[in-house]
């Protein structure tokens, strides 16, 4: 199984593209469905059960507002095949 690399990217979109992505996200949240988005060349799948929060930061003459979704990757994926083989011996 391929391990995912650590990643911390910020991608700027046009206002129109940003609104379209927010609208798709809001619709998925409202329906209780998974949300899929492509960010800086990588497809990200957000599970329906992801925790949602809003963060506001202020400092250094600037302010930032972040709409966040957080989730854990399933344990079976994190452990990978080694653990599955080990458990079957």
Secondary structure, 3 states (H helix, E strand, C coil): CCCCCCCCCCCCCCHHHHHHHHHHHHHHHHHCCCEEEEECCEEEEECCCCEEEEEEEEECCEEEEEEEEECCCCHHHHHHHHHHHHHCC
